[in-house]
Amino acid sequence: MSHILVAEDNALNRMVLTRLLSGLGCTFDTVENGRQVLEAVQRQHYDLVLMDVRMPEMNGIEATKELQLLLPSTARPPVYAVTAGVSTEEQAACLAAGMIGFIDKPIDIEMLRALLATVQP
């Protein structure tokens, strides 16, 4: 069972994603901005971070860059961008920040299931 950090500022999107994760047997914590991501990863190990790109206070790209500096590579969870209509430029910025992939909104459960199958708890 994977333990996932969901970073999403929109309550409805957060609810949909966490219900999908629950249905897939995952445990999770939720945060609403990038600063909270950085606090959470210092308290708890996560197998995966699902990171909204556009959040207040600190967006997902900035948070991922900081995460790369904060944790050694051996302790760093993989980060996937969760976003709607990501542009080519935004994709490049996500990858340059250290994200390793993307999940489109609205979330497709089969895509999420396939992603979770690649994560080793």
C-alpha positions as CSV (number, residue, x, y, z in Angstrom):
1,M,0.0,0.0,0.0
2,S,1.4,3.4,-1.0
3,H,1.4,6.4,1.2
4,I,0.9,9.5,-0.9
5,L,1.0,13.2,-0.4
6,V,-1.7,15.1,-2.3
7,A,-0.9,18.8,-2.8
8,E,-4.0,20.5,-4.2
9,D,-5.5,23.8,-3.2
10,N,-9.0,23.2,-4.7
11,A,-11.2,21.4,-2.3
12,L,-13.3,19.7,-4.9
13,N,-10.2,18.4,-6.8
14,R,-8.7,17.3,-3.5
15,M,-11.8,15.4,-2.6
16,V,-12.0,13.6,-6.0
17,L,-8.4,12.6,-5.9
18,T,-8.5,11.4,-2.4
19,R,-11.6,9.3,-3.0
20,L,-9.9,7.7,-6.0
21,L,-6.8,7.0,-3.9
22,S,-9.0,5.5,-1.1
23,G,-10.7,3.3,-3.6
24,L,-7.3,2.0,-4.8
25,G,-6.2,1.1,-1.3
26,C,-3.8,4.0,-0.7
27,T,-3.2,6.0,2.4
28,F,-2.6,9.7,2.0
29,D,-2.2,13.1,3.5
30,T,-3.3,16.4,1.9
31,V,-1.9,19.8,1.8
32,E,-3.0,23.0,0.1
33,N,0.2,24.7,-1.1
34,G,3.9,24.1,-1.8
35,R,5.1,25.4,1.6
36,Q,2.9,22.7,3.3
37,V,4.5,20.1,1.0
38,L,8.0,21.0,2.3
39,E,6.8,20.8,5.9
40,A,5.0,17.5,5.3
41,V,8.0,15.7,3.7
42,Q,10.2,16.6,6.6
43,R,7.7,14.9,9.1
44,Q,6.8,11.9,7.1
45,H,8.0,9.6,4.3
46,Y,5.9,9.5,1.2
47,D,6.1,7.0,-1.6
48,L,4.7,9.6,-4.1
49,V,3.7,13.3,-4.2
50,L,0.9,14.3,-6.5
51,M,1.5,18.0,-6.9
52,D,-0.9,20.5,-8.4
53,V,1.1,22.9,-10.5
54,R,-0.8,26.1,-9.7
55,M,-1.2,26.7,-6.0
56,P,-1.1,29.8,-3.8
57,E,1.9,30.8,-1.6
58,M,4.3,28.4,-3.4
59,N,3.3,26.7,-6.6
60,G,4.1,23.1,-7.5
61,I,7.2,23.9,-9.6
62,E,8.8,26.0,-6.9
63,A,8.0,23.4,-4.2
64,T,9.5,20.6,-6.3
65,K,12.7,22.7,-6.8
66,E,12.9,23.2,-3.1
67,L,12.2,19.6,-2.4
68,Q,15.3,18.7,-4.6
69,L,17.4,20.8,-2.3
70,L,15.8,19.7,1.0
71,L,16.0,16.0,0.8
72,P,18.8,13.7,-0.5
73,S,17.9,11.7,-3.6
74,T,17.6,8.5,-1.6
75,A,14.9,10.0,0.6
76,R,13.1,12.0,-2.0
77,P,9.6,10.8,-3.2
78,P,8.8,10.9,-6.9
79,V,6.7,14.0,-7.8
80,Y,4.0,13.9,-10.5
81,A,2.4,17.1,-11.7
82,V,-1.4,17.1,-11.5
83,T,-2.7,19.7,-13.8
84,A,-5.3,20.6,-16.4
85,G,-4.2,21.7,-19.8
86,V,-0.5,21.9,-19.2
87,S,1.4,23.7,-21.9
88,T,4.6,22.6,-23.5
89,E,6.5,25.3,-21.6
90,E,4.9,24.3,-18.3
91,Q,5.8,20.6,-18.9
92,A,9.4,21.6,-19.5
93,A,9.4,23.7,-16.3
94,C,8.0,20.8,-14.3
95,L,10.6,18.4,-15.6
96,A,13.4,20.8,-15.1
97,A,12.2,21.3,-11.5
98,G,12.5,17.5,-10.9
99,M,9.0,16.2,-11.5
100,I,9.0,12.9,-13.3
101,G,5.6,12.9,-15.0
102,F,2.1,14.3,-15.4
103,I,-1.5,13.4,-14.6
104,D,-4.2,15.3,-16.4
105,K,-7.2,16.8,-14.7
106,P,-9.9,15.5,-14.7
107,I,-8.2,12.4,-13.2
108,D,-8.6,9.2,-15.1
109,I,-8.7,6.3,-12.6
110,E,-7.0,3.9,-15.0
111,M,-4.1,6.4,-15.5
112,L,-3.9,6.8,-11.7
113,R,-3.9,3.0,-11.2
114,A,-1.1,2.6,-13.8
115,L,1.0,5.3,-12.1
116,L,0.5,3.7,-8.6
117,A,1.6,0.3,-10.0
118,T,5.0,1.9,-10.7
119,V,5.5,3.2,-7.2
120,Q,7.2,0.9,-4.7
121,P,6.2,1.5,-1.1
